[in-house]
Amino acid sequence: MIDCFVPFENIEQAKFTLENLNKEPLIDRIFLLSQNCQNANYTTIQIDSLKSTRTMKQIAECATAPYTLLLTKYTTTEFVHYALQRMCDILRDSDSVMAYADHFNKKDGIVSNAPVIDYQFGSLRDDFDFGSVLLLRTDALKQAAAQMDKDYNAAGLYDLRLHLSRLGAFVHINEFIYYDVELDTRKSGEKLFDYVDPKNRSVQIEMEQACTDHLKHIGGFLEPKFKQIDFSNDGEFEYDASVVIPCKNRARTIKDAISSALSQQTKYKFNVIVVDDNSTDGTVEIIKSFANDPRLIYVAQDRTWHGIGGNWNAAFHHPKCGRFAIQLDSDDVYSGPDTIQKIVDAFYEQNVAMVIGTYQLTDFNSNPIPPGVIDHKEWTPENGRNNALRINGLGAPRAFYTPLLRQINFPTTKYGEDYAVALRISREYQIGRIYDVLYNCRRWEDNSDANCDIITMNANNLYKDRIRTWELMARVRCEK
């Protein structure tokens, strides 16, 4: 029933996987995917890259069994008893084109659960985690591969997945089907910036093209046509800008953040709105130590649920909020005294509803750390709002046009709130960019994303995919 394709570097790397696969009665043939190795016991397909378009087409051409099992990583894979039968049955019964499953991770001799999440209409991230095992319906594989008309070196597997998604559903089997060996042992916070690492730029260009083509096929692509903003007709604002600092239990860092904001030098009148969400560690006392500065506005939240989004809502609905609301996280600092000035100038010069700057990753003491400057240059005026559906973040610091923000509001969440607002704004308005470093993003042990467990990461990714799904649905309706 199954033809299997296994990434192959050498027999030591693949030995245990091949031994496990040879025990599976449903597997008809095993093909090795190799760039430079041969093995006399198996048919070897010489590939240029594991994830290239050429490789995907070679797999589709060789597969003849009803189902195609594709292993996507150079890891050791071992299936639980009757797992492949289960995958085939569910793929058939659900009338889906692809199945993927929860699994176990083996790392440093320890076995742990590695659940994955459901695929959605808006699950356009090229780093969506399916695990290392994909079971495809071979007829759908062949049809999708035949429709692939771009030649990618790195985005071939991603492009194949997008084509498959237009042919049918993906079924997530939330059962633990196989064992995998985890090779990337970094903490979650250390993986966050892989996609914006400058050395991965050529890969990102390919991924963007594949995603953009997909959006055009499903009617979700937006042409670079934007509404204009008349800043002279938006009412009276006492302040031109407000720095917004939401916080909860940030006694170690809030003084640095407030000091950084108040030290800004501008031609415009600005204030600093600090919204505290019921801190209990001395944060409030530190905020109040700045009370003699009339530019500081302290907002104390009630004891209902707010999250970061709710704290933002309290800030920009405050009557003292300025025309532009500018982000500063409670554990970060601006890189210089001219950040606010540059951001306000950009609103007027670029006629935009939101401005996103460039930041430098640093340690707690503001010393630069890899990968360094995060500029998100993958954003272009022509295609940024389309590509925004593919990536998991848009950059910092973020600044918003307050009258529009008061119409949209932030979702009351503690994760993804700014991403949701940015997608919504970009549906109609241009987002401006500043590629000078404006912000030091300090990485330390108490960052909310420093070392998330898999349940938290899955919840975060599922929510952001849902945000993308809602936004993509709205864009498809706009185009119709």
Salt bridges, closest charged atoms under 4 A:
ASP3 OD2 - ARG29 NH2 2.97
GLU78 OE1 - LYS106 NZ 3.68
ASP89 OD1 - ARG92 NH1 3.30
ASP93 OD1 - ARG92 NE 3.33
ASP95 OD1 - ARG137 NH1 3.80
ASP102 OD1 - HIS172 NE2 2.68
ASP118 OD1 - HIS172 ND1 2.55
ASP126 OD2 - ARG390 NH1 2.44
ASP127 OD1 - ARG125 NH1 3.30
ASP139 OD1 - ARG137 NE 2.81
ASP149 OD1 - LYS150 NZ 3.76
ASP159 OD1 - HIS163 ND1 3.25
GLU175 OE2 - ARG86 NH2 2.66
ASP184 OD2 - ARG186 NH2 2.89
ASP194 OD2 - ARG186 NH2 2.64
ASP197 OD2 - LYS199 NZ 2.61
ASP213 OD2 - LYS150 NZ 3.17
ASP234 OD2 - ARG323 NE 2.80
GLU238 OE2 - LYS269 NZ 3.91
GLU238 OE1 - LYS320 NZ 2.87
ASP240 OD1 - ARG323 NH1 3.70
ASP256 OD2 - ARG442 NH2 3.31
ASP293 OD2 - ARG295 NH2 2.87
ASP302 OD1 - HIS306 NE2 2.76
ASP331 OD2 - ARG250 NH2 3.82
ASP338 OD2 - LYS342 NZ 3.54
GLU378 OE2 - HIS376 ND1 2.62
ASP418 OD2 - ARG398 NE 2.66
GLU428 OE1 - LYS227 NZ 2.44
GLU428 OE2 - ARG424 NH1 2.78
ASP436 OD2 - LYS342 NZ 3.52
GLU445 OE2 - ARG252 NH1 2.71
ASP449 OD1 - ARG443 NH2 2.75
ASP465 OD1 - ARG125 NE 3.11
ASP465 OD1 - ARG468 NH2 2.91
GLU471 OE2 - ARG427 NE 2.89
GLU471 OE2 - ARG475 NE 2.82
